[in-house]
Amino acid sequence: KEASLQLDLVAHNALLSAFEKGSQWTRALQSLAAAASQHLAVDVVGANAVISSCEKVSKWEIALHFATDRPSSPDFVGWNATLTACQRSTRW
């Protein structure tokens, strides 16, 4: 069962990354809600993808909220995307 749970996490991270690359931040957030209902946690890779998808469309409030109010904190990539979102929105 642990192997299938890991595969689900990897598949979900790939989905979040695809949404990020397509600037589909709303779909990334919807996917997070669906994953939470299935008790699938978001790791740092998924958190970074969601933050980066918000950064691409200058949704600084959501990026900042996600970076600071989630159990899995972003790493350098996620924090950089958060700061870039703030900068693009003149919130820096």
C-alpha positions as CSV (number, residue, x, y, z in Angstrom):
1,K,0.0,0.0,0.0
2,E,2.9,2.4,0.7
3,A,4.2,2.0,-2.8
4,S,0.8,2.9,-4.3
5,L,0.5,5.9,-2.0
6,Q,4.0,7.1,-3.2
7,L,2.9,6.6,-6.8
8,D,-0.2,8.7,-6.1
9,L,2.0,11.5,-4.7
10,V,4.4,11.4,-7.6
11,A,1.4,11.4,-10.1
12,H,-0.2,14.3,-8.2
13,N,3.1,16.3,-8.3
14,A,3.4,15.7,-12.0
15,L,-0.2,17.0,-12.4
16,L,0.6,20.1,-10.3
17,S,3.8,20.7,-12.3
18,A,1.8,20.5,-15.6
19,F,-0.7,23.0,-14.2
20,E,2.2,25.3,-13.3
21,K,3.8,25.1,-16.7
22,G,0.4,25.9,-18.3
23,S,-0.2,28.8,-15.8
24,Q,-3.4,27.0,-14.6
25,W,-3.2,28.2,-11.0
26,T,-7.0,27.7,-10.4
27,R,-6.7,24.1,-11.6
28,A,-3.7,23.5,-9.3
29,L,-5.7,24.8,-6.3
30,Q,-8.7,22.6,-7.3
31,S,-6.4,19.6,-7.5
32,L,-5.1,20.3,-4.1
33,A,-8.6,20.4,-2.7
34,A,-9.4,17.0,-4.4
35,A,-6.1,15.5,-3.0
36,A,-6.9,16.7,0.5
37,S,-10.3,15.0,0.3
38,Q,-8.4,11.8,-0.4
39,H,-6.0,12.4,2.4
40,L,-3.1,12.9,0.1
41,A,-0.6,15.3,1.6
42,V,1.3,17.9,-0.4
43,D,5.1,17.6,-0.2
44,V,7.7,20.3,-1.0
45,V,7.6,19.5,-4.8
46,G,3.9,20.0,-5.0
47,A,4.0,23.1,-2.8
48,N,6.6,24.6,-5.1
49,A,4.6,23.8,-8.2
50,V,1.5,25.5,-6.8
51,I,3.4,28.6,-5.7
52,S,5.1,28.8,-9.1
53,S,1.8,28.5,-10.9
54,C,0.5,31.5,-8.8
55,E,3.7,33.4,-9.4
56,K,3.3,33.1,-13.2
57,V,0.0,35.0,-13.1
58,S,1.1,37.4,-10.3
59,K,-1.3,35.9,-7.7
60,W,1.0,37.1,-4.9
61,E,-1.6,36.7,-2.1
62,I,-2.2,33.1,-2.8
63,A,1.5,32.4,-3.3
64,L,2.4,34.1,0.0
65,H,-0.4,32.3,1.9
66,F,0.6,28.9,0.5
67,A,4.3,29.6,1.4
68,T,3.6,30.6,4.9
69,D,0.4,28.7,6.1
70,R,1.0,25.1,4.9
71,P,2.5,22.2,6.8
72,S,5.0,21.5,4.1
73,S,7.2,24.6,3.7
74,P,8.6,25.5,0.3
75,D,12.3,25.3,-0.3
76,F,14.5,27.9,-2.1
77,V,12.5,27.4,-5.4
78,G,9.2,28.1,-3.7
79,W,10.4,31.1,-1.7
80,N,12.0,32.5,-4.9
81,A,8.6,32.1,-6.7
82,T,6.8,33.8,-3.8
83,L,9.1,36.8,-3.8
84,T,8.9,37.0,-7.6
85,A,5.1,37.0,-7.4
86,C,5.2,39.9,-4.9
87,Q,7.7,41.8,-7.0
88,R,5.6,41.5,-10.1
89,S,2.6,42.8,-8.2
90,T,4.6,45.7,-6.8
91,R,4.1,44.2,-3.3
92,W,7.9,44.1,-2.6
